Amino acid sequence: MAHHKSAKKRIRSNEAKRIENRYYAKTMRNALRDFRALTDKAVAVEQLPKMNSIIDKLAKRSVIHKNKAANLKSKIALKVNAM
């Protein structure tokens, strides 16, 4: 158990950040699932920059690793090009 005031605050703030990061990561996964379900190339091309933006923001905030972000962006780009 933490004894210092700052350590107690750190525990509280870490928990709040963890919950927020989980929310954003889950939102990204749901958006990816919906994106992968697309069958119309025109719609996919229109939504690709939005997906890349979401992924980049999470990588910038260290919610996901930068290499994972690069892999995800690569895979969805390949999917769009293969349509």
Buried (B, 14 or more C-beta within 10 A) or exposed (E): EEEEEEEEEEEEEEEEEEEEBEEBEEEBEEBBEEBEEBEEEEEBEEBBEEBBEBBBBBBEEEBBEEEEBEEBBEEBEEBBEEE
